[in-house]
Amino acid sequence: MKKIHFEPEVPAQVRAIPQHIAMTILEAIHRYAQTGAGRVKPLSGEFEGFLRLRVGKHRVFFKETAVALTIHRVADRRDAYR
């Protein structure tokens, strides 16, 4: 399983989401770190180099190495790409 690191602003972003949705997002991150399963795609343009994990209406932007995931942003899809 890959280690999961959160950027300093991410915990506040997760706390702003209703708890049941936040738990679903955290479970999806954990599942991806463990198995590589999830709705993930590489981003381009302004977000070149990031991967996006889709969890319902929310998007998780992260970078992946061989041993870790670094979560950079968790946002509603309306605001994620702004």
Number of C-alpha atoms within 10 A of each C-alpha: 12 16 14 15 14 13 11 11 12 17 12 10 14 18 10 12 16 9 11 8 15 18 13 13 22 14 13 19 22 18 14 18 19 12 10 13 13 15 13 17 12 14 13 10 6 9 12 9 12 19 20 22 22 19 22 12 10 20 23 24 23 23 15 16 9 7 10 14 19 16 22 17 19 26 18 16 15 10 10 14 11 6
